[in-house]
């Protein structure tokens, strides 16, 4: 018994010795690698919990690529860092493909500023005084860089001593996405002479030189567009540079591009960036990413430049605007002015997620599918009722100038709508979604609407309430349409509750129309108040639905009552308003920005094209692929389309439902109103077309309903093949001749529904 006890003691001592040796070796290994475990404050751990795990050990690596040291890896990808410039590399472990964030080759022919831009992970513009901006990069500005590591990546403290500016960046590889974060609370500007103008985040991530890589950049223009990575041979001097969610009217005058007045203009208005996304794909390497701006998007721009635009590199990135220089008039007559810098920096955290795609997912369809999954997984969008409906909107009334007063022009009365909707239902158009515009007293541009009071010449409030109820009983959804942003100075005393630009001048939106030449914008607080009152009126009167415009796709900086408000303030206010309004009525939003997608039952007026910039190589249905099967999408009004046959095929291809804008009277009655741009709308002209579109597209929808797009391919013969996750394939032939594709014969300018083979 004593001998057995001695053996046990000996084993215990030996095991303890082995444990001490193991601990010593681990400590020595960590020390030899000179790794530093990051420790963040409690505040920053709460701010970025997914990026930092102080309990996880730091893993050190020996691998090096192009002077970059491996610092983190996931199951599929590796992250490398070059500390002095914060340059990173991403490597696909399965294929060996690499995405670089800075230019590695010699840049001898480029100037000093461009060399710094192309070799830096972060690039700032610094406002020096009032009239100048200077570039602060990681090469020429020689900032102090302190790097520490955590389990998924690194944190870097940057200080630019000559400007007394510092900030922090946290970079993390989280499974199949790279997350880059710059917390606003960690930005310091200690010298009043210098302030941050913009921050460009990894401006060359995934870059390529001339045509050395096959692939494309994805830009969120309209529904989506591609810029190929081929050699542009110096044809373009500029590229794509657009603010997410549109320009900021708080810093500019209103302009309207038109062919109908002034000098002849041939510039079409730019499409909005409706969602904060962009991408780069190297198709031959089968590697790329979808960039999603998760925070700070309200004052950020997407920048995409093909080779030849100043330098011979293709690059796409996000630039965040922190402060802006603007001109402040010094007199009411605008005879004098001074240059001003925004007093307050935009206080939003910066966060960009680069969702990595590889192999069969390294294409624009893969990017769109990835965005759909992101929206659903992050609860940015919940799945809606995707029941097919044909959208038929009506214009009630508008006004024209009379000899002494404005007179009301009634275009479609309540009785007219009843007759039209009944006729369409009898003709087989059983599923209809309808919005009534210009129903309010005074017509469509009598704004703002403060109560549920229907224009008497249209039939009055009681008659409209009965129509809405009767249509609902017939499974026809009839909602009232309302612009909750604009206020009409010609019809209302608009002295108060309107926004001023940052320079304290009242913003006026020019229409270049005769009856109402200008509109102003209500402050968000006023829009909130009136919408809540109107929503309560709707609920009490049994009107269950409302379609909104204006506040759905407009955000801006403004000044009011001595205070300056940011685009983030406007965005937050509108989101709160619509969240609260949901409790009163069902909401449909006109071309909503992505931050409002959860608040709408459908996406109204989904663009089917782009702004047609000369550097765009291909239009793609990015948003349609992402949203099909998740939220119903409705097109622009078909009666204003020049090539209706091609437009119909686009609706089939993209899974978008049709929309029509109808009046009972001929549109010539609108010639002297602000609705004069409605040049064709009479129901008698479009009745058969409405019936035809509804019949065909509802049949197509029977094959694809509640299904999502997982494949989209364009063949050289003019055929586009769309594949759904239920196995259905749709072949769309845009050519002028019959084509055979995958054994399917598709007539010219037609389509065919098949199944995956």
C-alpha positions in Angstrom: 0.0 0.0 0.0 2.9 2.4 0.9 4.7 1.5 -2.4 1.6 2.4 -4.4 1.2 5.7 -2.6 4.9 6.5 -3.4 4.2 5.8 -7.1 1.3 8.1 -7.1 3.3 10.9 -5.5 6.1 10.5 -8.0 3.6 10.7 -10.9 2.1 13.8 -9.5 5.5 15.5 -9.1 6.4 14.5 -12.6 3.1 15.8 -14.0 3.6 19.1 -12.2 7.1 19.4 -13.7 5.7 18.8 -17.2 3.1 21.5 -16.6 5.8 24.0 -15.5 7.8 23.2 -18.6 4.8 23.6 -20.9 3.9 27.0 -19.4 7.5 28.1 -19.7 7.6 27.1 -23.4 4.3 29.0 -24.1 5.6 32.1 -22.4 8.9 31.9 -24.3 7.1 31.4 -27.6 4.8 34.4 -27.1 7.8 36.5 -26.0 9.9 35.6 -29.0 7.1 36.7 -31.3 6.8 40.1 -29.5 3.0 39.9 -29.7 0.9 42.4 -27.8 -2.5 41.6 -26.5 -4.9 44.5 -27.0 -6.8 45.9 -24.0 -9.6 48.3 -24.7 -11.6 50.3 -22.2 -15.0 49.1 -21.1 -16.6 51.8 -23.3 -14.9 50.6 -26.5 -15.6 46.9 -25.6 -19.3 47.8 -25.5 -19.0 49.9 -28.6 -17.4 47.1 -30.7 -18.1 43.8 -28.9 -17.8 41.7 -32.0 -14.4 43.1 -32.9 -12.6 42.6 -29.6 -12.3 39.6 -27.4 -9.9 40.3 -24.6 -10.3 36.9 -23.1 -9.1 35.1 -26.3 -5.3 34.5 -26.6 -3.4 36.2 -29.3 -2.1 33.7 -31.9 1.2 34.6 -33.6 2.3 33.5 -37.0 5.5 33.4 -39.0 4.1 33.8 -42.5 4.9 36.9 -44.5 3.6 38.2 -47.9 5.1 41.3 -49.5 6.4 42.5 -46.2 3.0 42.0 -44.6 2.9 39.8 -41.5 0.1 37.3 -40.9 -1.9 38.4 -37.9 -5.2 36.6 -38.0 -7.1 33.9 -39.8 -10.6 32.4 -40.1 -11.6 29.0 -41.5 -11.2 30.3 -45.1 -9.3 33.6 -45.0 -6.0 35.1 -43.7 -5.3 38.7 -42.7 -1.8 40.3 -43.1 -0.6 43.7 -41.9 2.3 46.0 -42.7 2.4 48.2 -39.6 4.0 51.5 -40.8 1.2 52.3 -43.4 -1.5 50.0 -41.9 -1.6 48.2 -45.3 -3.4 44.9 -45.2 -3.6 41.8 -47.4 -6.5 39.3 -47.5 -5.7 35.8 -48.7 -8.1 33.0 -49.6 -6.5 29.9 -48.2 -8.3 27.6 -50.6 -7.3 29.3 -53.8 -4.3 31.4 -52.8 -5.9 34.5 -54.3 -4.9 37.8 -52.7 -6.6 41.2 -52.3 -4.1 44.0 -51.6 -5.0 47.3 -50.0 -2.0 49.4 -51.1 0.0 49.5 -54.3 3.2 47.4 -53.9 5.0 48.2 -57.1 7.3 51.2 -57.8 5.4 54.4 -58.3 8.2 56.4 -59.8 6.1 58.3 -62.4 3.5 59.5 -59.9 3.8 62.6 -57.8 4.4 62.5 -54.0 0.8 63.1 -53.1 -0.5 60.2 -55.2 2.3 57.9 -53.9 1.1 58.6 -50.4 -2.5 58.0 -51.3 -1.8 54.7 -53.0 0.4 53.3 -50.3 -1.7 54.2 -47.3 -4.4 52.3 -45.4 -6.1 55.5 -44.3 -6.0 58.9 -46.0 -7.3 62.1 -44.4 -7.9 65.6 -45.8 -7.1 68.2 -43.2 -8.7 71.6 -43.3 -6.0 74.1 -42.7 -7.5 77.4 -41.7 -10.4 78.3 -43.9 -9.4 78.1 -47.5 -7.1 75.1 -47.9 -7.1 71.4 -47.5 -4.1 69.2 -47.3 -3.7 65.4 -47.5 -2.5 63.5 -44.5 -1.5 60.0 -45.4 0.6 57.2 -43.8 3.7 57.9 -46.0 4.3 61.6 -46.4 2.8 62.8 -43.1 4.8 60.3 -41.0 2.2 59.8 -38.3 3.0 58.1 -35.0 1.6 54.6 -35.2 1.0 52.3 -32.2 -0.3 48.9 -33.1 -1.7 46.3 -30.7 -3.2 43.0 -31.5 -6.3 41.0 -30.6 -7.5 37.6 -31.5 -9.1 38.7 -34.8 -6.9 41.5 -36.0 -5.4 44.7 -34.7 -6.0 48.1 -33.3 -3.9 51.1 -34.2 -3.6 54.5 -32.5 -2.6 57.2 -35.1 -1.3 60.6 -34.3 -0.5 63.3 -36.8 1.7 65.6 -34.7 1.9 68.5 -37.1 -1.9 68.8 -37.1 -2.4 67.7 -33.5 -5.0 65.2 -34.7 -5.3 61.6 -33.5 -7.7 58.7 -34.1 -8.1 55.0 -33.6 -8.8 52.2 -36.1 -9.9 48.7 -35.3 -9.6 46.0 -38.0 -11.0 42.5 -37.5 -11.3 39.3 -39.6 -14.6 37.8 -38.5 -15.2 34.5 -40.4 -15.8 35.7 -44.0 -15.9 39.4 -43.4 -13.4 42.1 -42.7 -14.7 44.8 -40.3 -13.0 48.2 -40.2 -14.1 50.6 -37.4 -13.1 54.2 -36.5 -14.9 55.2 -33.3 -15.8 58.9 -33.2 -15.1 59.1 -29.5 -11.4 58.3 -30.1 -10.9 61.2 -32.6 -9.2 64.2 -31.2 -8.6 67.6 -32.8 -6.4 69.6 -30.4 -5.5 72.6 -32.5 -8.3 74.9 -33.6 -6.4 75.7 -36.8 -6.7 72.1 -38.1 -9.7 69.9 -38.4 -10.6 66.7 -40.3 -12.3 67.2 -43.6 -12.7 63.6 -44.9 -11.4 60.1 -44.1 -10.9 57.6 -46.9 -10.9 54.0 -45.7 -8.6 51.6 -47.5 -9.0 53.4 -50.8 -7.1 50.8 -52.8 -8.5 47.6 -51.3 -8.7 45.1 -54.1 -7.2 47.5 -56.7 -5.9 46.4 -60.0 -3.5 47.9 -62.6 -4.8 48.6 -66.0 -6.2 45.2 -67.3 -3.9 42.9 -65.3 -7.0 41.5 -63.5 -10.2 40.3 -65.0 -13.3 41.4 -63.2 -15.3 44.6 -62.3 -16.2 47.1 -59.7 -19.8 47.2 -58.5 -21.3 50.7 -57.9 -24.8 51.2 -56.4 -26.0 53.5 -59.1 -29.8 53.0 -59.6 -30.4 49.2 -59.5 -26.7 48.5 -59.9 -23.9 48.9 -62.4 -20.4 47.5 -63.2 -17.2 49.1 -64.3 -15.0 46.5 -65.9 -11.3 46.2 -65.0 -10.2 46.3 -68.7 -7.8 48.8 -70.0 -9.7 52.1 -70.5 -6.9 53.5 -72.6 -7.2 56.9 -70.9 -10.7 57.6 -72.1 -12.0 58.8 -68.7 -10.7 61.7 -66.7 -13.0 61.0 -63.8 -15.2 58.4 -62.2 -18.1 57.7 -59.9 -18.4 59.9 -56.8 -21.8 60.1 -55.2 -23.1 60.6 -51.7 -24.9 57.7 -50.1 -28.6 58.7 -49.8 -28.2 61.6 -52.2 -26.6 65.1 -52.1 -27.0 67.3 -49.1 -29.3 70.3 -50.0 -28.2 72.0 -46.8 -25.0 73.0 -48.6 -26.3 73.7 -52.1 -29.0 75.4 -54.1 -31.8 73.5 -55.7 -31.3 72.7 -59.4 -33.6 70.8 -61.8 -32.3 69.3 -65.0 -34.8 69.6 -67.8 -35.2 69.9 -71.5 -38.3 72.0 -71.2 -36.9 75.4 -70.0 -33.9 77.6 -70.2 -30.9 76.4 -72.2 -31.1 73.0 -73.7 -29.6 70.5 -71.2 -28.8 66.9 -72.0 -27.8 65.8 -68.5 -30.2 63.4 -66.8 -30.5 63.6 -63.0 -28.4 61.1 -61.2 -30.0 58.1 -59.6 -29.8 58.0 -55.8 -27.6 55.5 -53.9 -30.5 53.7 -52.2 -28.3 51.3 -50.2 -24.8 51.8 -48.7 -23.0 49.1 -50.7 -20.2 48.7 -53.2 -17.9 45.9 -54.4 -14.8 44.6 -56.2 -14.6 41.2 -57.9 -11.6 39.6 -59.5 -13.4 37.0 -61.6 -10.4 35.0 -62.8 -8.9 34.8 -59.3 -12.5 34.0 -58.0 -12.1 36.4 -55.1 -13.8 39.7 -54.2 -15.9 41.5 -51.6 -19.1 43.4 -51.0 -18.5 46.5 -49.0 -21.4 47.5 -46.6 -21.2 50.9 -44.8 -22.8 50.0 -41.5 -22.2 53.2 -39.7 -21.5 56.7 -40.9 -23.3 56.1 -44.2 -25.4 59.3 -43.9 -22.4 61.4 -44.7 -20.3 59.1 -46.8 -19.7 58.8 -50.5 -18.9 55.9 -52.8 -15.8 56.6 -54.9 -15.0 54.4 -57.9 -12.4 55.3 -60.5 -11.4 53.3 -63.6 -7.8 53.2 -64.7 -6.7 56.3 -66.6 -8.6 58.6 -64.2 -5.5 60.4 -63.0 -3.6 57.1 -62.3 -3.6 53.7 -64.1 -5.3 51.8 -61.3 -8.9 50.6 -60.8 -10.0 51.4 -57.3 -13.3 51.7 -55.2 -13.8 52.8 -51.7 -15.8 54.8 -49.2 -14.9 58.4 -48.2 -16.5 59.8 -45.0 -17.2 63.5 -44.7 -16.5 64.9 -41.3 -16.5 68.7 -42.0 -17.3 70.8 -45.0 -16.2 74.3 -46.1 -19.0 76.4 -47.2 -19.8 80.0 -48.3 -21.6 82.2 -45.8 -23.4 85.3 -47.2 -22.8 88.4 -45.1 -25.9 90.3 -46.3 -29.5 89.6 -47.2 -28.7 90.6 -50.8 -25.9 88.1 -51.0 -23.6 90.9 -52.2 -20.8 89.7 -49.9 -19.7 86.4 -48.4 -17.1 84.8 -46.3 -15.7 81.2 -46.2 -16.7 79.2 -43.2 -15.9 75.7 -41.8 -18.6 73.7 -40.1 -18.2 74.2 -36.4 -19.1 70.7 -35.4 -17.6 67.5 -36.7 -20.0 64.8 -37.9 -20.3 62.6 -34.8 -20.9 59.2 -36.2 -18.8 56.1 -35.8 -17.3 54.8 -39.0 -17.8 51.1 -39.7 -17.4 49.3 -43.0 -17.8 45.5 -43.4 -16.1 43.9 -46.4 -18.0 40.6 -47.0 -15.7 38.3 -48.8 -16.8 36.1 -51.7 -14.9 33.3 -53.3 -15.1 30.8 -56.2 -18.7 30.3 -57.5 -19.9 33.3 -55.4 -17.3 35.7 -56.8 -19.7 37.5 -59.1 -22.3 40.2 -58.9 -25.0 37.7 -58.2 -23.0 36.4 -55.3 -22.6 40.0 -54.0 -26.4 40.6 -54.2 -27.2 37.2 -52.5 -24.7 38.1 -49.8 -26.4 41.5 -49.2 -29.8 39.8 -49.0 -28.5 37.4 -46.3 -26.9 40.2 -44.5 -30.2 42.2 -44.4 -32.1 39.2 -43.1 -29.5 38.0 -40.6 -28.9 41.5 -39.2 -32.7 42.2 -39.0 -32.3 45.2 -41.3 -35.2 43.8 -43.2 -37.9 41.3 -42.4 -39.7 39.3 -45.0 -42.9 40.9 -46.4 -46.0 39.6 -48.0 -45.0 39.1 -51.6 -48.5 38.6 -53.1 -48.5 39.8 -56.7 -50.5 42.9 -57.3 -50.7 45.3 -60.2 -50.2 48.9 -59.1 -52.7 51.4 -60.5 -52.3 54.9 -59.2 -54.8 57.8 -59.7 -54.3 61.5 -59.9 -57.3 63.3 -58.3 -56.8 67.1 -58.6 -54.3 69.8 -59.4 -54.5 73.5 -59.8 -54.0 76.0 -62.7 -53.6 79.7 -62.7 -56.8 81.6 -63.4 -57.3 85.3 -64.2 -57.6 86.2 -60.5 -57.3 83.0 -58.5 -56.1 79.4 -59.0 -58.7 77.0 -60.1 -58.9 73.3 -59.3 -58.7 70.8 -62.2 -60.4 67.5 -61.3 -58.9 64.6 -63.2 -60.2 61.5 -61.5 -63.1 61.6 -59.0 -63.9 59.0 -56.4 -66.7 57.7 -58.6 -64.3 57.4 -61.5 -62.0 55.3 -59.4 -64.8 53.0 -58.4 -65.8 52.5 -62.0 -62.2 51.9 -63.2 -61.3 49.4 -60.5 -64.6 47.5 -60.9 -64.0 47.3 -64.7 -60.4 46.0 -64.2 -61.6 43.4 -61.7 -64.3 42.2 -64.0 -61.6 41.9 -66.7 -59.6 39.5 -64.5 -57.2 42.0 -62.8 -58.1 40.6 -59.4 -55.1 41.7 -57.4 -54.7 45.5 -57.4 -52.6 47.9 -55.3 -53.8 51.5 -55.8 -52.7 54.9 -54.5 -54.7 58.0 -54.8 -52.7 61.1 -55.3 -54.1 64.6 -55.1 -57.0 63.6 -53.0 -56.7 66.4 -50.6 -58.5 69.7 -50.6 -56.7 71.9 -53.1 -55.2 69.1 -55.0 -51.8 67.3 -55.1 -49.6 70.3 -54.4 -51.7 71.8 -51.6 -49.1 71.0 -49.0 -48.7 70.2 -46.2 -51.7 68.0 -45.6 -53.0 68.6 -42.0 -56.2 66.6 -42.0 -58.2 64.0 -43.8 -60.3 66.4 -45.9 -61.0 65.3 -49.5 -61.3 67.8 -52.3 -65.0 68.4 -52.7 -64.9 68.3 -56.5 -63.7 64.8 -56.3 -66.6 63.6 -54.2 -65.7 64.6 -50.7 -64.4 62.7 -47.6 -67.5 60.5 -46.9 -67.6 59.1 -50.4 -63.9 58.3 -50.4 -64.1 56.5 -47.1 -66.9 54.3 -48.5 -64.9 53.6 -51.6 -61.8 52.5 -49.6 -64.0 50.1 -47.5 -65.8 48.7 -50.5 -62.6 48.1 -52.4 -61.1 46.4 -49.4 -64.0 44.0 -49.2 -63.3 43.2 -52.9 -59.6 42.5 -52.1 -58.4 45.7 -53.7 -56.0 47.8 -51.6 -56.7 51.5 -52.0 -54.4 53.8 -50.1 -54.0 57.6 -49.9 -50.7 59.1 -51.1 -49.0 62.0 -49.3 -45.8 64.0 -49.6 -44.8 64.6 -46.0 -41.7 66.7 -46.8 -42.7 69.7 -48.8 -44.6 72.8 -48.0 -46.2 75.1 -50.6 -45.4 78.8 -50.0 -48.1 79.8 -52.4 -50.9 78.1 -50.5 -49.7 78.3 -46.9 -48.1 80.9 -44.7 -44.7 79.2 -44.7 -42.9 81.7 -42.4 -42.2 79.1 -39.7 -41.3 75.4 -39.6 -39.3 75.3 -42.7 -35.6 74.4 -42.9 -32.8 76.7 -43.6 -29.5 75.7 -45.2 -26.4 75.7 -43.0 -25.7 79.2 -44.2 -29.0 80.3 -42.6 -30.7 80.9 -45.9 -34.2 79.3 -46.4 -33.9 76.4 -48.8 -36.2 76.6 -51.8 -36.7 73.8 -54.3 -37.1 75.2 -57.8 -39.8 73.4 -59.9 -39.6 75.8 -63.0 -43.4 75.4 -63.2 -45.8 78.3 -63.5 -48.4 77.6 -60.8 -46.0 76.6 -58.0 -42.5 77.6 -58.9 -41.0 76.7 -55.6 -41.4 74.4 -52.6 -39.8 74.5 -49.2 -39.1 71.6 -46.8 -40.7 71.2 -43.4 -38.4 70.6 -40.5 -38.5 67.0 -39.4 -40.2 67.8 -36.1 -43.1 69.4 -38.1 -43.4 66.4 -40.4 -43.5 64.2 -37.4 -46.3 66.2 -35.8 -48.5 66.4 -38.9 -48.0 62.8 -39.8 -49.0 61.6 -36.3 -52.1 63.7 -36.5 -52.9 62.5 -40.0 -52.3 58.9 -39.0 -54.7 59.2 -36.1 -57.3 60.7 -38.5 -56.8 57.8 -40.9 -57.3 55.3 -38.1 -60.4 56.9 -36.7 -62.0 57.1 -40.2 -61.2 53.5 -41.2 -58.4 54.4 -43.7 -55.9 51.6 -43.1 -53.1 52.6 -45.4 -50.9 55.5 -46.4 -48.2 55.9 -49.1 -45.5 58.4 -48.3 -43.0 60.3 -50.4 -40.4 63.0 -49.7 -39.3 61.9 -46.2 -38.6 58.5 -47.6 -35.6 59.5 -49.8 -34.4 62.8 -48.6 -31.9 63.5 -45.8 -30.1 66.8 -45.3 -28.2 69.1 -42.9 -30.1 72.2 -41.9 -30.3 75.1 -39.4 -33.3 76.0 -37.4 -33.9 78.4 -34.5 -30.2 79.0 -34.1 -29.1 75.4 -34.1 -27.5 73.3 -36.8 -28.7 69.7 -37.4 -26.9 67.0 -39.2 -28.0 64.5 -41.8 -27.8 61.9 -39.0 -30.3 64.0 -37.0 -32.7 64.1 -40.0 -32.3 60.4 -40.6 -33.0 59.5 -37.0 -36.0 61.7 -36.8 -37.6 60.3 -39.9 -37.0 56.7 -38.7 -38.6 57.5 -35.4 -41.6 59.1 -37.1 -42.3 56.1 -39.4 -41.7 53.6 -36.6 -44.4 55.4 -34.5 -46.7 55.8 -37.5 -46.7 52.1 -38.2 -49.0 51.7 -35.2 -51.7 53.8 -36.9 -51.5 52.8 -40.6 -50.0 50.4 -43.0 -47.1 52.1 -44.8 -45.9 52.0 -48.4 -42.8 54.1 -49.1 -41.7 55.8 -52.3 -38.2 54.7 -53.3 -37.1 54.4 -49.7 -33.5 54.5 -48.5 -32.3 51.2 -47.0 -32.5 52.4 -43.4 -36.3 52.6 -43.8 -36.8 49.2 -45.6 -38.3 47.6 -42.4 -40.9 50.3 -42.3 -42.5 49.7 -45.7 -44.7 46.9 -47.0 -43.2 47.3 -50.5 -40.5 49.1 -52.4 -42.3 51.6 -54.7 -40.6 52.9 -57.8 -37.7 50.5 -58.0 -35.3 51.8 -60.7 -34.7 49.3 -63.5 -31.6 51.1 -64.9 -28.8 53.5 -63.9 -27.7 57.1 -64.5 -26.0 56.0 -67.7 -22.6 57.4 -66.9 -20.2 57.0 -69.8 -17.8 54.8 -67.7 -20.5 52.3 -66.9 -19.9 49.0 -68.8 -22.9 47.0 -67.7 -26.2 47.6 -65.8 -27.1 44.8 -63.4 -30.2 44.2 -61.3 -28.3 44.2 -58.0 -31.1 45.5 -55.8 -33.7 43.3 -57.5 -31.7 40.2 -57.0 -31.2 41.1 -53.3 -34.9 41.9 -52.6 -36.8 39.5 -54.8 -38.8 37.1 -52.6 -38.2 39.3 -49.6 -40.1 42.4 -50.4 -42.4 43.2 -53.3 -40.9 45.8 -55.7 -42.9 48.1 -58.1 -41.6 49.7 -61.2 -41.6 53.3 -62.5 -44.9 54.2 -64.3 -45.1 52.2 -67.5 -47.1 54.8 -69.3 -44.0 57.0 -69.4 -41.7 54.4 -70.8 -40.6 54.8 -74.5 -39.8 51.2 -75.2 -42.6 49.3 -73.5 -41.6 45.9 -74.9 -38.1 46.0 -73.5 -39.3 47.5 -70.2 -41.8 44.6 -69.9 -38.9 42.1 -70.3 -37.0 43.9 -67.7 -39.8 43.4 -65.2 -39.9 39.7 -66.0 -36.1 39.5 -65.6 -36.0 41.4 -62.3 -39.2 40.1 -60.7 -40.6 43.7 -60.4 -44.3 44.3 -60.4 -45.8 46.8 -62.9 -47.1 50.4 -62.1 -49.5 52.7 -64.0 -50.4 56.3 -63.4 -54.0 56.9 -64.5 -56.5 59.7 -64.9 -60.1 59.6 -66.1 -59.7 62.7 -68.2 -57.2 63.3 -70.9 -53.8 64.5 -69.7 -54.1 67.7 -71.9 -56.2 69.1 -69.0 -52.9 69.2 -67.0 -51.0 71.4 -69.5 -51.1 74.5 -67.3 -50.6 72.8 -63.9 -47.5 71.6 -62.1 -48.5 68.1 -63.3 -47.8 69.1 -66.9 -45.1 66.4 -67.1 -47.8 63.8 -67.1 -48.2 63.7 -70.9 -50.1 60.4 -71.2 -52.4 58.9 -68.5 -56.0 58.5 -69.7 -57.5 55.3 -68.6 -59.2 54.5 -71.9 -55.7 54.4 -73.5 -54.1 52.1 -71.0 -57.0 49.8 -70.0 -55.9 46.9 -72.3 -52.3 47.3 -71.4 -53.0 47.1 -67.7 -55.0 43.9 -68.3 -52.3 42.4 -70.4 -49.4 43.2 -68.0 -51.4 41.9 -65.1 -52.3 38.6 -66.8 -48.7 37.8 -68.0 -46.8 39.0 -65.0 -49.1 37.3 -62.5 -48.6 34.0 -64.3 -44.8 34.4 -64.2 -45.1 35.2 -60.5 -47.0 31.9 -59.9 -43.7 30.2 -60.8 -41.5 32.4 -58.7 -43.6 33.6 -55.8 -41.8 33.7 -52.4 -38.7 32.4 -54.1 -35.4 34.3 -54.3 -32.9 34.7 -57.2 -29.7 32.7 -56.8 -28.4 33.0 -60.4 -28.2 35.7 -63.0 -26.3 35.2 -66.3 -26.1 37.1 -69.5 -25.2 35.2 -72.6 -23.5 36.6 -75.7 -26.6 35.8 -77.8 -28.8 38.4 -76.0 -30.4 35.9 -73.6 -30.5 36.5 -69.8 -31.0 33.4 -67.6 -32.4 34.0 -64.1 -32.4 31.1 -61.7 -34.6 30.9 -58.5 -34.0 28.8 -55.4 -37.1 26.7 -56.1 -35.5 25.4 -59.3 -37.4 27.7 -61.8 -35.4 29.3 -64.6 -36.6 32.3 -66.6 -35.0 32.9 -70.0 -35.4 36.4 -71.3 -34.4 37.1 -75.0 -33.6 40.7 -75.7 -32.5 40.0 -79.2 -34.4 40.5 -82.4 -34.2 36.8 -83.4 -35.2 33.5 -82.0 -32.5 32.0 -79.7 -31.9 28.5 -78.3 -30.3 28.5 -74.8 -29.8 25.4 -72.6 -32.1 23.5 -75.0 -34.9 26.1 -74.6 -36.2 28.0 -77.6 -37.0 31.6 -76.8 -38.7 33.8 -79.4 -37.3 37.2 -80.3 -38.0 39.9 -77.7 -39.8 37.4 -75.5 -39.3 35.1 -72.5 -39.8 31.5 -71.4 -40.2 29.9 -68.0 -38.4 26.6 -67.5 -36.8 24.5 -64.8 -33.2 24.0 -63.8 -31.7 21.0 -65.7 
